[in-house]
């Protein structure tokens, strides 16, 4: 995903950096006395700088520099601490020459800049790794692109985090409530679209038999073998034993599967194929699972192959 800066413009002035002894490199980066390579894209000289112990709220991406170009390692927009693609990082004393902490201390609120640092030092010293990860060799460099969105004290940051968490919890709960309220209508619309005519069971399960088998029905405790494909109401497939060519086995009525399965499979004769429309209370409920969102009705095309015992 493309890294997002709040503003990414070429700087017209670098006067605020005049006290730093620098040497220019051919790619536009300058080098501090400690060896940190840096390039500012925007400087807000009216913005304040952080002090030790404060936290920067930043948009940030990190790339590994290779002979074939820069390879993305991290992007806060795709892995944010909080909404808006923002991470927060503390400002501390540099631990080695060319430490990115030196670069963070150079930045004003509203600035955006890029820094080139040693991958070895960052991973082994700053991140306390025992060894370099696969694909990263001694001598390689990393480039960070950073835009400063806010500067906060630790106390203010904790309050901001608490406020954001509370806001996000309210939004999540509102979204869950909306999904729960819309679920019955969504199921009915799906039924109408597919032309299914069936009444729900007392629990809300819809059972639509598509091919009648001639074998016996399983009873609670028996082990059954089934083939299935599972879909969301929008048609997205999320799992299929047919695709794996590997039927699924479980003990009926023992809570080893979702409630909709325990109920639905018990209605089937061996050899039967059926469609189960499972309301969320018989599926994954308010939590969801993987790509299955909270309060998601599920559709299963199921075939009861065999009663094993």
C-alpha positions as CSV (number, residue, x, y, z in Angstrom):
1,X,0.0,0.0,0.0
2,X,1.3,3.5,-0.8
3,X,2.7,5.3,2.1
4,X,0.7,8.4,3.1
5,X,2.2,11.6,4.3
6,X,0.0,14.4,5.5
7,X,2.0,16.7,3.2
8,X,5.0,15.6,1.0
9,X,6.5,18.6,-0.6
10,X,10.0,19.6,-1.4
11,X,11.4,21.8,1.3
12,X,12.4,25.3,0.2
13,X,14.6,25.9,3.3
14,X,16.9,23.9,5.5
15,X,18.0,26.8,7.8
16,X,16.8,25.0,10.9
17,X,19.4,22.3,10.2
18,X,22.3,24.8,9.7
19,X,24.0,23.9,13.0
20,X,24.4,20.3,11.9
21,X,27.7,19.5,10.1
22,X,26.6,17.7,6.9
23,X,27.9,16.3,3.7
24,X,25.7,16.0,0.6
25,X,25.4,12.7,-1.3
26,X,24.4,12.3,-4.9
27,X,20.8,11.1,-4.1
28,X,19.9,14.2,-2.2
29,X,20.6,12.8,1.3
30,X,22.8,14.6,3.7
31,X,25.0,13.0,6.4
32,X,25.3,14.1,10.0
33,X,28.5,13.8,12.1
34,X,27.3,10.5,13.4
35,X,26.7,9.0,10.0
36,X,22.9,9.3,9.8
37,X,21.7,10.0,6.3
38,X,18.7,12.2,6.1
39,X,16.6,14.1,3.6
40,X,13.7,16.4,4.6
41,X,10.7,16.7,2.2
42,X,8.8,19.2,4.3
43,X,10.0,21.4,7.2
44,X,7.6,23.3,9.4
45,X,9.9,25.6,11.2
46,X,7.0,26.9,13.4
47,X,6.4,23.4,14.7
48,X,8.1,22.3,17.9
49,X,10.6,19.5,18.2
50,X,10.2,16.6,20.6
51,X,12.2,16.2,23.8
52,X,13.5,13.0,25.4
53,X,10.6,11.0,26.8
54,X,7.9,12.4,24.5
55,X,6.2,10.3,21.9
56,X,5.8,11.0,18.2
57,X,2.6,10.0,16.4
58,X,3.8,9.3,12.9
59,X,2.9,8.0,9.5
60,X,5.9,5.7,8.7
61,X,7.2,3.1,6.3
62,X,10.4,1.2,6.2
63,X,12.1,-0.4,3.3
64,X,15.2,-2.6,2.9
65,X,17.6,-1.3,0.3
66,X,18.8,-4.0,-2.1
67,X,20.5,-4.1,-5.5
68,X,17.1,-4.6,-7.1
69,X,15.5,-1.6,-5.4
70,X,13.8,-0.9,-2.1
71,X,11.7,-3.7,-0.6
72,X,8.9,-2.7,1.7
73,X,9.2,-4.1,5.2
74,X,6.6,-2.1,7.1
75,X,3.9,0.5,6.4
76,X,2.0,2.0,9.3
77,X,-1.0,2.6,7.0
78,X,-1.5,-1.1,6.6
79,X,-0.5,-2.0,10.2
80,X,-1.5,1.0,12.3
81,X,-1.6,1.2,16.1
82,X,-4.6,3.4,15.7
83,X,-7.0,4.6,13.0
84,X,-5.6,6.8,10.2
85,X,-2.4,4.8,9.6
86,X,-0.6,6.2,12.7
87,X,2.0,4.6,14.9
88,X,3.5,6.2,18.0
89,X,7.2,5.9,18.9
90,X,9.1,7.2,21.9
91,X,12.1,9.5,21.5
92,X,15.2,8.3,23.4
93,X,18.9,8.8,23.3
94,X,20.7,7.3,20.3
95,X,22.3,3.9,21.1
96,X,24.7,3.9,18.2
97,X,26.1,6.2,15.5
98,X,23.5,6.9,12.9
99,X,20.6,5.8,15.1
100,X,17.2,6.9,13.8
101,X,16.6,8.4,17.2
102,X,18.9,11.2,16.1
103,X,16.7,11.8,13.1
104,X,13.5,11.8,15.1
105,X,15.0,14.5,17.4
106,X,15.6,16.6,14.4
107,X,12.0,16.7,13.2
108,X,9.4,19.3,13.9
109,X,5.7,18.7,14.3
110,X,4.4,18.7,10.6
111,X,7.7,17.6,9.1
112,X,8.3,14.7,6.8
113,X,11.7,13.2,6.1
114,X,13.5,10.1,5.0
115,X,16.4,8.5,6.9
116,X,18.9,5.8,5.8
117,X,20.3,3.7,8.7
118,X,22.2,0.4,9.2
119,X,19.9,-2.6,9.1
120,X,22.3,-4.5,11.4
121,X,22.2,-1.9,14.1
122,X,18.5,-1.2,13.9
123,X,17.6,-4.9,14.1
124,X,20.2,-6.2,16.5
125,X,20.7,-3.2,18.8
126,X,17.4,-1.2,18.7
127,X,15.2,-4.2,18.4
128,X,17.3,-6.6,20.4
129,X,17.1,-9.5,17.9
130,X,19.6,-12.4,18.4
131,X,20.3,-12.6,14.7
132,X,19.4,-11.0,11.5
133,X,16.2,-12.3,9.8
134,X,16.5,-14.3,6.6
135,X,17.3,-12.2,3.6
136,X,19.0,-9.4,5.6
137,X,22.8,-9.5,5.5
138,X,25.4,-7.5,7.4
139,X,26.0,-4.1,5.7
140,X,22.5,-3.7,4.3
141,X,20.7,-0.4,4.8
142,X,17.1,0.5,5.6
143,X,15.3,3.6,4.6
144,X,12.5,5.1,6.7
145,X,10.0,7.6,5.5
146,X,8.4,9.5,8.4
147,X,5.7,12.2,8.7
148,X,5.1,13.7,12.1
149,X,1.4,14.1,12.9
150,X,1.6,14.9,16.6
151,X,4.0,15.2,19.5
152,X,2.7,14.2,23.0
153,X,4.0,13.7,26.5
154,X,3.7,10.1,27.8
155,X,0.8,11.2,30.0
156,X,-1.0,12.9,27.2
157,X,-0.3,9.9,24.9
158,X,-1.9,7.5,27.4
159,X,-4.9,9.7,27.6
160,X,-5.1,10.0,23.8
161,X,-4.8,6.2,23.5
162,X,-7.6,5.7,26.1
163,X,-9.8,8.2,24.2
164,X,-9.1,6.5,20.9
165,X,-9.7,3.0,22.3
166,X,-13.0,4.2,23.8
167,X,-14.0,5.7,20.5
168,X,-13.0,2.6,18.5
169,X,-14.9,0.4,21.0
170,X,-18.1,2.5,20.5
171,X,-17.7,2.3,16.7
172,X,-17.1,-1.5,16.8
173,X,-20.2,-1.9,19.0
174,X,-22.3,0.3,16.7
175,X,-21.1,-1.7,13.7
176,X,-21.9,-5.0,15.5
177,X,-25.4,-3.7,16.5
178,X,-26.0,-2.6,12.9
179,X,-25.0,-6.1,11.6
180,X,-27.2,-7.8,14.2
181,X,-30.2,-5.6,13.3
182,X,-29.7,-6.2,9.6
183,X,-29.2,-9.9,9.8
184,X,-32.8,-11.1,9.5
185,X,-33.5,-8.9,6.5
186,X,-30.2,-10.0,4.8
187,X,-31.2,-13.7,5.2
188,X,-34.6,-13.1,3.8
189,X,-33.2,-11.2,0.8
190,X,-30.8,-14.1,0.1
191,X,-33.6,-16.6,0.3
192,X,-35.7,-14.5,-2.1
193,X,-32.8,-14.1,-4.5
194,X,-32.1,-17.9,-4.6
195,X,-35.8,-18.7,-4.7
196,X,-35.6,-20.8,-1.6
197,X,-38.9,-21.6,0.1
198,X,-38.4,-22.8,3.7
199,X,-39.4,-21.8,7.2
200,X,-36.8,-21.5,9.9
201,X,-36.5,-24.0,12.7
202,X,-37.1,-22.8,16.2
203,X,-33.5,-21.8,16.5
204,X,-33.5,-19.8,13.2
205,X,-31.8,-22.4,11.0
206,X,-33.0,-22.7,7.4
207,X,-32.7,-26.2,6.0
208,X,-33.2,-26.6,2.2
209,X,-32.9,-30.2,1.0
210,X,-31.5,-30.4,-2.6
211,X,-31.1,-34.2,-3.0
212,X,-32.7,-36.9,-0.8
213,X,-30.5,-39.7,0.4
214,X,-31.8,-43.2,1.2
215,X,-29.5,-43.9,4.2
216,X,-30.3,-43.6,7.9
217,X,-30.2,-40.4,9.9
218,X,-27.3,-40.0,12.4
219,X,-28.0,-39.7,16.1
220,X,-26.2,-37.7,18.7
221,X,-22.7,-39.1,19.5
222,X,-22.3,-40.8,16.1
223,X,-19.3,-39.9,14.0
224,X,-20.2,-38.6,10.6
225,X,-18.3,-37.8,7.4
226,X,-19.5,-34.8,5.3
227,X,-18.4,-32.8,2.3
228,X,-19.2,-29.1,2.4
229,X,-18.6,-25.6,1.0
230,X,-19.2,-22.5,3.1
231,X,-20.1,-19.0,1.8
232,X,-20.9,-15.6,3.1
233,X,-24.2,-14.2,1.9
234,X,-22.4,-12.1,-0.7
235,X,-21.2,-15.3,-2.4
236,X,-17.6,-15.2,-1.1
237,X,-16.3,-18.8,-0.4
238,X,-14.4,-19.1,2.9
239,X,-13.9,-22.9,3.1
240,X,-14.5,-26.1,1.1
241,X,-13.7,-29.7,1.8
242,X,-14.6,-30.3,-1.9
243,X,-11.7,-28.1,-3.0
244,X,-9.4,-30.1,-0.7
245,X,-10.9,-33.4,-1.8
246,X,-10.9,-34.3,1.9
247,X,-14.3,-34.9,3.7
248,X,-14.7,-33.6,7.2
249,X,-15.4,-35.9,10.2
250,X,-16.9,-35.0,13.5
251,X,-19.0,-36.4,16.4
252,X,-22.5,-35.2,16.0
253,X,-24.1,-33.1,18.8
254,X,-21.0,-32.8,20.9
255,X,-20.2,-29.2,20.2
256,X,-17.3,-29.9,18.0
257,X,-18.8,-27.8,15.2
258,X,-21.0,-24.7,15.1
259,X,-24.5,-25.1,16.3
260,X,-26.0,-24.8,12.8
261,X,-24.1,-27.9,11.8
262,X,-25.0,-30.0,14.8
263,X,-28.7,-29.2,14.1
264,X,-28.6,-29.3,10.3
265,X,-26.7,-32.6,9.8
266,X,-29.0,-34.3,12.3
267,X,-31.9,-33.6,9.8
268,X,-30.1,-35.4,6.9
269,X,-30.1,-39.0,5.7
270,X,-26.9,-40.5,4.5
271,X,-26.6,-39.5,0.8
272,X,-28.6,-36.3,1.3
273,X,-27.4,-33.0,-0.1
274,X,-28.7,-29.8,1.5
275,X,-28.2,-26.1,1.9
276,X,-28.0,-24.8,5.4
277,X,-28.5,-21.1,6.0
278,X,-27.0,-20.5,9.4
279,X,-27.8,-17.4,11.4
280,X,-24.9,-15.9,13.3
281,X,-26.2,-17.2,16.7
282,X,-25.7,-20.7,15.3
283,X,-22.4,-19.7,13.6
284,X,-19.6,-17.5,14.9
285,X,-21.8,-15.0,16.7
286,X,-20.6,-11.5,17.7
287,X,-16.9,-12.4,17.3
288,X,-16.7,-13.8,13.8
289,X,-13.8,-15.9,12.7
290,X,-11.1,-15.1,10.1
291,X,-12.8,-13.5,7.1
292,X,-16.2,-14.2,8.7
293,X,-17.3,-10.9,10.2
294,X,-19.4,-10.6,13.4
295,X,-23.1,-11.3,13.1
296,X,-22.6,-12.9,9.7
297,X,-25.2,-15.4,8.4
298,X,-23.5,-18.3,6.7
299,X,-24.5,-20.6,3.8
300,X,-23.3,-24.2,3.7
301,X,-23.8,-26.6,0.8
302,X,-23.5,-29.9,2.7
303,X,-23.5,-33.6,1.7
304,X,-23.7,-36.3,4.3
305,X,-21.5,-39.1,3.0
306,X,-21.4,-41.7,5.8
307,X,-22.1,-42.5,9.4
308,X,-18.8,-44.0,10.7
309,X,-20.0,-45.3,14.0
